[in-house]
Amino acid sequence: MKKAFEPEYFDHDYFFGPKGQFGGNGYEGSKDTAYEMAETLHHLCKPKTSLEIGCALGFMVQRLQELGVDAHGFDHSEYAVANGFVGSLSTGSAEKFPYHEGRKFDLVYSSDLMEHILPEQIDACLAECSKFAGEWIVHWVSTAFEKDIGDGTKLAGMDKTHISMYTPEWWFKKMRQFCPDKWVITEIFGNDFIYVDEEKFNTTIYILSKERFIKL
């Protein structure tokens, strides 16, 4: 039976060494992209408060704070939180957010988190998103373009922690299942295709909001 990776796996060697797939500069090489994504969220959602699920060391949280947002994030990796670039990070599970019932954030979002957790954990996470989001929910998800792969670790060139690799159609159904009442879902397909063992992957963005919009 497939199991999720324990928090201890996501340590220094994952973010800056051979266990992860961040390239020669490690996690810090993702800073520019993370900043651009945070700026996109700020432009689109104009949040006063935000919460990132699976924030790692917190580049997106950091940039949103610089833009004036009361931005928070949490990750199940104690290493990531202890070594984060901002102080407003917490340790917690995507299945049970580490905040009190009734708290709301204008924006709840994740980037490259969902493919790291099991389908049953995805259900719990999306339910928590709906509970804590006040205006917007945004997820960047690594998706299998042509067919459901499921456990991506079966592919030699795949990050071994990508245990839920599914098509955009699969993810859309999940998003719709846990979409807050009367909210709408916008699905944006990325053109950043990569190939791993002849399988095709890209990033798909899911935006859940009270009102539909056309584009970023």
N, C-alpha and C positions, 0 to 999 in steps of 0.2 A: 504493500500500500504506500502510495506517495505521501511523503511527510514534508511539512514546511521546514525551512532552515531555522535553527535556533538563533536567538539574538547574538550569542557569542560568536557566531560565524562572521558577523559583520564587524570586523576589527580593523586594526591598522593595515594588515595585509590585504584586506578586501578593498579598502578605500585608496590605498597608496602602494599596494604590492601586487603580487601575481594572482591572487585569488579573484580579484575583480577584473573588469575590462574597461578601465578608464583611460588606458593608453599610457604613454611615457611620462606624462606629468601627473598621473594619478587623479584623484578626485578634483584637485585644483584646476585641472584642465577643463573642467565643465563649468567654470565660473562665468565666462562670457555668455554661454548659452542660457545658464540659469538666470542671469541678470536680464537678458532679453525676454525670457518667459515671464519674469516678474513684472517687467515694464508693460508687457502685453496685458497681463491681468489688471494692472493698475489703470491702464487706458480703457480697457473694456468694462470693468466692473466698478471702478471708482470706490473701492471699499474703504470704510473707516477701520474695520477690524477684519482680520483674516486668520485662517488656520490651515497649516500644511500638514498633511498626513504622510508619514515617512519622509521627514525633512532632511535626513542624513545630517551633514554638518551645518546646513542652514543657509546656503547661498541665496535662495529665493526669499527666505524670511528676512535676511539681512538687507537685500535690495528694497523690499517693500517697506521696511522700517526707514530706510534712507529717503523714501518717497513720502513719508509721513503717515504710514499706516501703522496701527497698533497690531503688529503682526506676531503670530505665535506659530510654533511647530512642535511636533513630537515624533519620536522614532523609537523602535523597540531595541535599537542598538545602544547599549550604555556607552560604548566607546564613542559613537558619533555625538551623542548629547554632551558627554564630558569634554569633548574636544571641539565643540561647535564654535562657530564664528560670532555668535550672538548669545546673549544670556537668557533669552526667552524661550529656550527649548526644554522640553520635558521628555521623560521616558514613558512610553505607553504602548498599548496594543491597538492595532487597526480594528480589532474586533470590539473593543471597549475603550472609547476615548477617555483620556485622563482628566475629564472636566466634569463639573457638577451638572446634574440634570437641570434643564431650563436655560443653560447658558447658550447664547447665540453668537455666531460670527457672520458678518455680512457675506463673507466668501469662505468656502471650504474647498480645498483643492489638493490634488496629488500629481506628481510627475514621476512616471516610471516606477510606480509602486505596485499596481494591481497585478502585474505579471509575476510578482515575487511571492504571492500568497495563494492559497488553495481556494477552489470554488466556494466551499462553505465559509471560508474566511472572507471572501469577496462579498458574499451576501450580508454578513454581519457588518462589514465595513460600510457598504452602501447604505444600509439602514441607519447607521450612526451618522453618516453624512447628512441624510435627510433630517435627522433629529437636531443637528447642531447648526445647519445652514440657515441663514436668514434671507438671503437674496440670490446667491449664486453657488453652484457646485461645478467645478471644472476638473476633468481628469485627462491627463496625457497618458495614453496606454500604448505599449508596444504590441502590435497585432499581427497575427499570421494572415497574410493577404488572401491566400487561395483556399485554405482548408484548415480546420482545427487540428493543431498539433498536440495540444494538451501539455504534457510534460516536455518542455524544451530541452531538458538535459539529455534527451535521446539524441540530440544533434551535437556532433563533436565540436563544432565551432561556436556553440551558443553559451552564453553566461549560464553556468550551472544552477544559478538561483532563479532562473526564469522558468517557473514550474507551471505557469498557466498561460499558454500561448494559444489564443483563440482568434477567430475571425472578427472583423468589425460587426457582423450580423449578430454573433453570439454576445458580444459586449453590449450592443444596442438593446437587446432583449433584457439583459441584466439591468441596464440603466433605467429602462422603462419600468421594470418591475418595482424598483425602489425610488422612482421619481416622486417628489412631493406632489400632493394633490393640486391639480390645475397648473402645474409648471409644465414647461415645454422642453424638449431635448433638441439640440442642434449637434449634428455629427459632421466633423471636418476631417477629410482624409488627407494625410500628408503625402508628399511625393518624395520623401526621403527613403526610397527603397534600398534594402540591403538583402543579400542572399547568403544563407547559411546552409551548407550541404544541399544546395539546389532548391531550398525552400525560400519563398519570398516573404519579406516582412516590411512593415512600415509603422509609422506612428499615427494613431487616430486620436482626435481630441473630441471629448464629449462635454458639452456645455448644457447644464440644466439651469433654467432661469424662469422667472415669473413672466417674462415677455420675450418673444422671439426676436432675434436680430438677424441681419443678413450676413455680415462677415466681420472679421476682426479689424 
